[in-house]
Each structure stands twice: as structure tokens, then as C-alpha cells.
């Protein structure tokens, strides 16, 4: 029997790899000789770097960059096993957890550190980039990142604008002549699971800025700044950057990657599955196991378990999904490639206990063992 185990992390509890090993040990209690292929998984968000590094035998690189408040922060990105592809989660440089609640102000926070991470990867010889968007404390349309990379954004008097979303409305001209030359040799693949435009009612400011500390007055100012910036880009560079699907992702970083760095925005799970070569790993599999901390209506909107299920469905492979919690909305997953799903919690318990790493691993191990006991009894598989 061959089983492919590809679960997302149980966020706040255990990593994808830890969960996969627990499931594998449960299966081996029933099928000691089973071929179990554990594939760390992520959907382009938190945990993507770890998953891709593990899957490709890559390495992590520690760097100090400019944080969202303009002060130094210690950050991490990955270089895949091919030694030419860097994996960067933008939140590692400008994520919301890096800003204490009382200092959250997207008029001031910057993405400058993301550009510094890219520059470091360029110095390591990387020319291909996998970028995970999301979780930022910023709303600066990526101008901070671009400034770090040599782009220049000037006000009406010809002075470089300062960092932060509050500077967008001051920009009157854009100079790309001093941009890092190596960028012309680079390919950016960007994991982006939202389709929000840069500005407007569904744009970066109105949809995402409140959770980053913006009050209604700030949201309006940020949105006007994004619209003004888009107009300058249109006038200077002849492109309607504001209407690019996904331009509003990560406070406008989607727009910066899509236009200024010629990046390709695509669903995160599709990008991850392609990089790790999941189709090849599914060859001859009898079962696929996926899962995440919570299966709900959001899972059916493109998260990791759905991506695995759809790919497995293509080859007619049964898919079992495990989760710490399952809502009634998860029933739609049965029509999207997931054969059966199972909650791993054994009985009533506090959320704190349910998310305890030791408890989670034990629950995954036990659930896998019991499910495969049924499989052995019914199918008599060896």
C-alpha cells in the first residue's frame, strides 16, 4: 500500500511535517510495510517557506532587514535545493505580528524590508523567486520594497517621498532608471489568493487596512493615496495598475510585484503543488491524506486540502482529510474531491488542550490508526 500524506500546518499547534509524521506512525501500526510519502504542504501563506525548503532539501537564510516600523528586525527566507530559487514570505519582513498593537498605523508602516530580502537573495545567486503574500502590517502599495530595490518615487518638488502608505498621495513622478539591474533577469511567482483591486470599496484600504490599525479616517486617506498612486503610474508608465486582479493583496504589494517586477500572481496552493512536484508523488498512490487545523467553508475556496483533493481526484485516488475542528459548511468538500473527513479531537476539551502540540500529534496518530483499521477490515489490503 502507498499512502501520500500532505497536510497543511495546524496553525498555532504543529507544523505540516510534524503532523505528517504523526499520521504516518498511526498508519504503520496497521500497515507496517506501507510506503508512506510525507510531503510538507502550505497554501502560499504562513509555513510556505518551511514546507518548500523541506520538500526540496533547501536551506533557510537568516537576515536582518528593515521592519515595518523602520527599525531592524531579524527575518528568515529560504533557498530551494536547486540553489537558484528564493522563497520569501513578505510577512517575515513586514508582518502584523512585528508591530505592537499600539503602534499599528498603515500610514507609516513600510515594506522596505521585503526589498532588502530580495537583494540578499540576489547576492546569493537567486534569480527565481516564490513570494508568499499576506499577513502584512502595511498599505504602501509596495513602494517601500521598490525603494529598497532602487526605484524612486518623487513628490511635486522632486524630492524622494518618505516610507509608508501616507506618502502615496504625495507621489508625482516615478524614476525606474536606477532600479537594480539584476531584476531584469528575475522571475517572480507570487502566491496570491485574493482578487481585490488596488483601491475602491473592494480595494486594499477598505478591505484590509482596518485590521492593520486604520480607523475610518485613515482608511479613506489610504484609499485616496492608492488611487492617486495608480493615476501617477498610469500617466508615467501607461498601465492601469489599479485594476490588476490581486493588486490590492498585502496592502498593494500585489500591484508592485505584478507590474514593477513583472510577477505572475497565481493561487498559492497551485504554485506550491507545482514546485514540490505533487503529481509525480501521487503516482500509484492508494490513498491521499490531507487536512488542516479547521475544515470549514473557507477550505473550499482554495486552501491547501482542496488543492490536494482536486489533484487526487484527477487520478481517482481516495482522499481522507483530518482536522482539529470541522464545521457543517465543510460538507461541500465531499463534492470537491475529499472522500471522507474526520475530526481528530477525541472528546470535549478546552481549545488550549486541543491545540497543545503533544495532544494534536497523539490525536492525529490515533485517528489515522483507527481509520486504517477500517480500511484493512473492509478491503483486506496488504
Backbone torsions as a table, in degrees:
resi	resn	phi	psi	omega
1	UNK	NA	136.8	175.7
2	UNK	-116.2	127.3	179.2
3	UNK	-125.7	127.7	174.3
4	UNK	-99.3	123.3	179.3
5	UNK	-108.0	115.8	-177.9
6	UNK	-139.9	89.2	-179.1
7	UNK	-112.8	153.9	172.6
8	UNK	-78.2	168.1	175.9
9	UNK	-66.5	152.1	170.4
10	UNK	-92.9	88.9	-167.8
11	UNK	-54.4	132.7	-177.9
12	UNK	85.5	-0.9	-177.1
13	UNK	-129.9	-76.0	-177.3
14	UNK	-135.1	158.8	178.8
15	UNK	-79.7	167.8	177.4
16	UNK	-57.9	-44.8	-177.6
17	UNK	-66.8	-40.9	178.8
18	UNK	-62.7	-43.0	178.8
19	UNK	-65.0	-40.0	-179.8
20	UNK	-63.2	-40.8	179.4
21	UNK	-65.8	-36.9	178.9
22	UNK	-65.4	-43.0	178.5
23	UNK	-63.5	-43.1	-179.5
24	UNK	-60.1	-40.3	-179.3
25	UNK	-67.5	-32.9	176.9
26	UNK	-67.3	-42.1	178.6
27	UNK	-64.1	-41.5	-177.4
28	UNK	-65.6	-20.3	174.9
29	UNK	-67.6	-27.5	-179.4
30	UNK	-98.4	-40.6	-179.9
31	UNK	-124.5	84.0	-176.9
32	UNK	-59.4	-27.9	-176.1
33	UNK	-100.6	10.1	-178.5
34	UNK	-65.0	144.0	172.6
35	UNK	-87.9	113.2	-177.3
36	UNK	-115.9	120.4	-179.3
37	UNK	-105.6	110.2	179.6
38	UNK	-94.2	124.0	-178.2
39	UNK	-122.6	107.1	176.6
40	UNK	-57.3	140.3	-171.4
41	UNK	-135.7	151.4	172.6
42	UNK	-155.8	168.0	-177.2
43	UNK	-113.2	21.9	-179.6
44	UNK	100.6	-12.4	178.5
45	UNK	-96.0	-145.0	-179.9
46	UNK	-56.3	132.8	179.3
47	UNK	95.6	-5.0	-178.0
48	UNK	-64.3	-43.4	-179.6
49	UNK	-59.9	-49.5	-179.0
50	UNK	-59.9	-43.6	-177.6
51	UNK	-64.0	-45.1	-177.0
52	UNK	-72.8	-34.8	176.8
53	UNK	-64.4	-44.3	179.7
54	UNK	-64.0	-42.4	-176.1
55	UNK	-70.3	-24.8	-175.2
56	UNK	-114.8	8.7	-177.2
57	UNK	57.2	43.4	178.2
58	UNK	-88.9	-160.7	-178.4
59	UNK	-143.1	154.4	176.3
60	UNK	-93.6	147.7	178.4
61	UNK	-126.7	127.1	179.0
62	UNK	-93.5	131.0	179.7
63	UNK	-138.8	156.2	172.7
64	UNK	-107.5	124.5	-177.1
65	UNK	-132.7	174.7	176.7
66	UNK	-76.4	123.0	-179.5
67	UNK	-81.0	178.0	-176.0
68	UNK	-61.2	-24.3	179.0
69	UNK	-93.1	4.2	179.5
70	UNK	88.4	1.8	178.0
71	UNK	-105.3	156.7	-176.8
72	UNK	-64.3	141.2	173.4
73	UNK	-135.3	150.9	175.5
74	UNK	-87.3	130.2	-174.5
75	UNK	-134.1	167.5	-178.1
76	UNK	-137.2	138.4	168.1
77	UNK	-136.8	175.3	-175.9
78	UNK	-121.3	154.1	171.3
79	UNK	-122.2	121.8	-176.2
80	UNK	-66.1	168.4	-177.7
81	UNK	-60.3	-20.9	179.2
82	UNK	-77.6	-6.0	176.6
83	UNK	65.9	11.4	178.9
84	UNK	-127.8	-1.9	-178.9
85	UNK	-117.4	124.4	177.2
86	UNK	-99.9	141.6	176.4
87	UNK	-114.4	118.1	-176.4
88	UNK	-126.0	122.0	168.9
89	UNK	-93.3	117.2	-173.8
90	UNK	-60.3	-28.0	-179.9
91	UNK	-63.5	-20.6	178.6
92	UNK	-66.4	-22.1	-179.9
93	UNK	-108.3	-28.5	-175.8
94	UNK	-141.2	32.1	-176.9
95	UNK	-74.1	154.5	-179.2
96	UNK	-57.9	-38.7	179.4
97	UNK	-63.0	-14.8	179.6
98	UNK	-80.4	-6.5	-177.5
99	UNK	-118.7	116.3	175.5
100	UNK	-56.0	147.1	-175.4
101	UNK	-51.0	-42.1	-175.7
102	UNK	-70.4	-12.6	-179.9
103	UNK	-108.6	6.9	-177.0
104	UNK	-75.1	115.8	-177.2
105	UNK	-156.4	96.6	-177.0
106	UNK	-66.6	-5.4	171.3
107	UNK	-71.7	-21.8	-174.7
108	UNK	-114.7	-28.9	-174.8
109	UNK	-68.1	150.4	-170.9
110	UNK	-130.2	154.8	176.1
111	UNK	-100.2	14.4	-175.1
112	UNK	-52.0	-40.2	-177.6
113	UNK	-62.5	-28.0	177.3
114	UNK	-63.5	-42.9	177.5
115	UNK	-62.8	-37.7	178.7
116	UNK	-66.0	-35.9	176.5
117	UNK	-64.8	-41.3	177.8
118	UNK	-62.0	-43.0	179.2
119	UNK	-61.7	-40.7	178.7
120	UNK	-63.4	-41.8	178.8
121	UNK	-65.1	-35.7	176.4
122	UNK	-62.3	-39.8	178.8
123	UNK	-67.4	-22.9	176.9
124	UNK	-85.1	0.1	178.1
125	UNK	95.8	4.0	179.9
126	UNK	-74.8	137.3	175.3
127	UNK	-130.4	-0.7	173.9
128	UNK	-119.4	140.1	-175.5
129	UNK	-133.4	136.5	170.4
130	UNK	-112.5	119.7	-174.3
131	UNK	-114.1	127.9	175.1
132	UNK	-102.1	115.2	179.4
133	UNK	-88.1	163.6	174.7
134	UNK	113.2	155.5	174.7
135	UNK	75.1	18.3	-176.1
136	UNK	-85.2	160.0	175.0
137	UNK	-98.7	11.3	-168.6
138	UNK	-114.2	162.2	175.1
139	UNK	-150.7	47.3	-173.1
140	UNK	-106.4	13.9	-179.7
141	UNK	57.8	19.8	177.5
142	UNK	79.2	9.2	-177.5
143	UNK	-66.0	-31.1	177.3
144	UNK	-61.8	-48.7	177.2
145	UNK	-57.0	-45.6	-177.6
146	UNK	-67.8	-35.4	175.8
147	UNK	-62.7	-40.2	177.9
148	UNK	-62.8	-29.6	-178.3
149	UNK	-89.1	3.5	174.5
150	UNK	103.8	-3.8	176.2
151	UNK	-73.0	151.8	-177.5
152	UNK	-125.4	133.7	179.8
153	UNK	-124.5	114.7	-171.1
154	UNK	-114.2	150.5	179.5
155	UNK	-86.4	-171.5	-175.6
156	UNK	-63.3	-23.0	-179.8
157	UNK	-96.0	4.3	177.9
158	UNK	84.1	13.8	178.7
159	UNK	-96.4	146.7	176.8
160	UNK	-64.0	131.2	179.3
161	UNK	-73.8	157.4	177.4
162	UNK	-78.0	174.9	-177.1
163	UNK	-83.1	157.3	177.2
164	UNK	110.1	156.5	-178.5
165	UNK	-62.1	-23.8	180.0
166	UNK	-68.8	-13.8	-179.1
167	UNK	-88.3	-11.5	-175.3
168	UNK	-59.0	-39.8	-177.2
169	UNK	-70.9	-13.3	-179.0
170	UNK	-88.9	-15.4	-175.0
171	UNK	-69.7	129.6	177.9
172	UNK	-123.2	-17.7	178.3
173	UNK	-150.2	156.4	-177.2
174	UNK	-128.9	129.0	178.8
175	UNK	-116.4	116.7	-179.3
176	UNK	-103.7	2.4	-172.9
177	UNK	-66.3	-27.4	-177.2
178	UNK	-103.5	14.9	177.4
179	UNK	-64.9	146.6	-179.8
180	UNK	-50.2	121.6	-174.1
181	UNK	-65.4	-30.4	-178.6
182	UNK	-64.0	-18.7	-179.6
183	UNK	-61.4	-26.9	178.8
184	UNK	-66.3	-19.9	-179.3
185	UNK	-94.6	-0.8	-170.3
186	UNK	-99.3	152.9	174.0
187	UNK	-120.4	126.7	179.6
188	UNK	-113.8	119.0	173.7
189	UNK	-108.2	120.8	-168.7
190	UNK	-115.3	120.0	177.2
191	UNK	-76.9	112.4	-175.5
192	UNK	-140.9	116.7	-175.9
193	UNK	-109.4	13.5	174.6
194	UNK	-120.7	156.9	-177.3
195	UNK	-117.9	16.9	-176.3
196	UNK	-64.6	138.1	174.8
197	UNK	-71.8	176.0	-176.4
198	UNK	-68.8	-41.4	-176.3
199	UNK	-139.1	175.2	-177.5
200	UNK	100.6	-177.5	-176.6
201	UNK	-56.8	-30.3	179.7
202	UNK	-104.4	12.0	-175.4
203	UNK	-83.5	-175.3	-174.1
204	UNK	-58.6	-43.4	-174.8
205	UNK	-70.2	-53.0	-174.9
206	UNK	-68.0	-33.9	-176.0
207	UNK	-86.7	-40.7	-170.2
208	UNK	-112.0	-25.6	-173.4
209	UNK	-64.1	-34.5	-179.9
210	UNK	-56.7	-36.9	-179.8
211	UNK	-73.9	-8.7	179.3
212	UNK	-101.5	7.3	176.1
213	UNK	107.3	4.6	-177.3
214	UNK	-85.7	132.0	173.1
215	UNK	-87.8	174.1	-176.8
216	UNK	-55.0	-37.9	179.1
217	UNK	-66.5	-42.9	178.7
218	UNK	-65.7	-39.7	179.0
219	UNK	-58.5	-45.5	179.7
220	UNK	-62.3	-42.8	178.8
221	UNK	-64.1	-42.0	179.3
222	UNK	-64.4	-43.3	-179.6
223	UNK	-63.8	-41.3	178.1
224	UNK	-64.7	-36.2	176.8
225	UNK	-65.3	-41.5	177.9
226	UNK	-64.2	-41.8	178.7
227	UNK	-64.6	-41.7	178.6
228	UNK	-63.6	-42.6	178.8
229	UNK	-61.9	-43.7	179.2
230	UNK	-61.2	-37.2	179.1
231	UNK	-66.1	-40.9	178.2
232	UNK	-64.7	-42.5	178.0
233	UNK	-60.5	-41.6	179.3
234	UNK	-63.4	-44.7	-178.1
235	UNK	-70.1	-38.2	-175.6
236	UNK	-83.9	-38.4	-170.5
237	UNK	-121.3	1.0	173.3
238	UNK	59.4	48.7	174.7
239	UNK	-143.5	142.9	179.9
240	UNK	-91.5	76.3	-174.2
241	UNK	-66.3	-26.2	-175.8
242	UNK	-65.3	-24.8	-175.2
243	UNK	-103.3	8.0	175.2
244	UNK	-65.7	123.8	178.2
245	UNK	-57.8	126.1	-177.8
246	UNK	91.9	-1.5	-179.3
247	UNK	-59.1	-31.0	-177.8
248	UNK	-83.4	-1.2	-179.4
249	UNK	-63.2	142.3	176.0
250	UNK	54.1	44.3	177.3
251	UNK	67.4	27.9	178.3
252	UNK	98.4	-0.4	175.7
253	UNK	-61.6	-28.4	177.1
254	UNK	-57.8	-41.5	179.3
255	UNK	-66.3	-43.0	-178.4
256	UNK	-62.2	-44.0	179.4
257	UNK	-69.9	-42.8	-175.5
258	UNK	-65.3	-42.3	-176.7
259	UNK	-97.0	-59.2	-173.1
260	UNK	-67.3	-30.4	-179.0
261	UNK	-112.2	10.3	177.3
262	UNK	53.2	36.6	-178.7
263	UNK	-78.1	155.3	175.7
264	UNK	-103.4	119.7	177.8
265	UNK	-89.5	129.1	-179.8
266	UNK	-149.6	158.9	-180.0
267	UNK	-54.2	135.5	-174.5
268	UNK	-59.2	-44.4	-176.3
269	UNK	-67.4	-35.9	177.4
270	UNK	-62.4	-42.1	179.4
271	UNK	-63.1	-47.1	-178.6
272	UNK	-63.7	-45.8	-178.5
273	UNK	-61.8	-35.6	178.8
274	UNK	-67.3	-45.2	-176.8
275	UNK	-65.0	-39.5	-177.3
276	UNK	-85.1	-1.5	177.9
277	UNK	64.7	46.0	-174.8
278	UNK	-62.1	-36.4	-179.0
279	UNK	-58.3	-42.6	179.1
280	UNK	-65.4	-36.5	-178.9
281	UNK	-70.1	-23.7	-179.9
282	UNK	-78.7	-12.0	-176.3
283	UNK	-53.4	125.7	176.0
284	UNK	67.0	14.5	179.1
285	UNK	-71.9	140.9	176.1
286	UNK	-88.7	-33.7	178.8
287	UNK	-144.2	152.8	171.9
288	UNK	-123.9	134.5	176.3
289	UNK	-115.5	127.9	177.0
290	UNK	-131.3	-175.3	179.0
291	UNK	155.5	177.5	177.3
292	UNK	-165.1	178.8	-176.7
293	UNK	-59.2	-36.2	-177.2
294	UNK	-144.9	125.8	174.0
295	UNK	-99.2	121.8	-179.3
296	UNK	-152.2	-163.8	-179.2
297	UNK	-61.5	-30.8	179.2
298	UNK	-66.5	-29.1	-179.8
299	UNK	-59.6	-35.6	-177.3
300	UNK	-77.5	0.4	-177.8
301	UNK	-103.8	24.1	171.8
302	UNK	112.7	12.8	179.9
303	UNK	-77.5	173.7	-170.7
304	UNK	-53.4	-49.2	-178.8
305	UNK	-58.0	-36.5	179.7
306	UNK	-67.5	-40.7	178.8
307	UNK	-61.0	-43.4	177.4
308	UNK	-63.7	-43.3	-177.0
309	UNK	-62.7	-44.3	-178.7
310	UNK	-66.2	-38.3	178.4
311	UNK	-68.5	-39.7	178.8
312	UNK	-67.7	-37.4	179.3
313	UNK	-60.1	-33.6	178.9
314	UNK	-58.4	-29.7	-178.2
315	UNK	-109.3	8.7	176.8
316	UNK	68.8	30.3	-178.3
317	UNK	-96.2	127.0	177.6
318	UNK	-60.7	139.2	-178.2
319	UNK	-120.5	125.6	175.9
320	UNK	-108.2	134.9	-179.2
321	UNK	-120.0	133.2	178.1
322	UNK	-115.4	142.6	179.5
323	UNK	-151.9	155.2	176.4
324	UNK	-70.7	-37.2	177.9
325	UNK	-137.6	145.5	-179.1
326	UNK	-135.9	126.9	178.4
327	UNK	-97.0	167.3	-179.4
328	UNK	-65.2	-25.0	178.9
329	UNK	-67.1	-16.5	-178.9
330	UNK	-68.6	-12.6	-178.3
331	UNK	-59.4	-24.1	179.0
332	UNK	-65.1	-19.5	-178.2
333	UNK	-67.0	-26.0	178.7
334	UNK	-65.0	-21.9	177.2
335	UNK	-95.4	5.0	-178.1
336	UNK	-125.5	29.5	171.9
337	UNK	105.4	-14.2	178.1
338	UNK	-89.1	114.0	-175.6
339	UNK	-65.5	-50.0	179.7
340	UNK	-149.7	148.0	175.6
341	UNK	-127.2	151.1	-172.5
342	UNK	-138.2	130.1	171.4
343	UNK	-76.1	141.4	-176.3
344	UNK	-96.3	-12.5	-179.0
345	UNK	-71.0	130.1	-171.8
346	UNK	-81.8	-18.7	-178.4
347	UNK	-178.4	179.9	179.8
348	UNK	-55.7	130.9	177.4
349	UNK	-160.8	161.7	179.1
350	UNK	-69.3	155.0	177.1
351	UNK	-60.1	-37.0	179.7
352	UNK	-60.6	-44.1	178.9
353	UNK	-69.7	-41.6	-179.0
354	UNK	-60.6	-31.5	-177.8
355	UNK	-94.5	0.4	175.9
356	UNK	-62.7	125.7	-175.3
357	UNK	-51.6	-42.7	-179.6
358	UNK	-63.3	-42.3	179.4
359	UNK	-65.7	-42.7	-179.1
360	UNK	-62.4	-45.7	179.6
361	UNK	-64.1	-40.5	178.2
362	UNK	-63.8	-41.0	179.5
363	UNK	-66.9	-38.9	177.3
364	UNK	-65.7	-43.2	179.8
365	UNK	-61.0	-47.4	-178.4
366	UNK	-65.4	-44.6	-178.9
367	UNK	-62.7	-44.3	179.1
368	UNK	-61.2	-43.9	179.4
369	UNK	-60.5	-46.9	-176.3
370	UNK	-67.2	-39.1	178.4
371	UNK	-64.2	-41.5	-178.1
372	UNK	-77.6	-18.4	169.5
373	UNK	-65.9	-38.9	176.5
374	UNK	-64.6	-44.2	-179.3
375	UNK	-59.3	-44.3	-179.9
376	UNK	-64.9	-39.7	-178.9
377	UNK	-67.1	-39.0	-175.9
378	UNK	-83.3	-42.7	-173.7
379	UNK	-97.5	-21.8	-177.1
380	UNK	63.9	29.3	-177.6
381	UNK	-73.8	144.8	178.8
382	UNK	-118.0	NA	NA
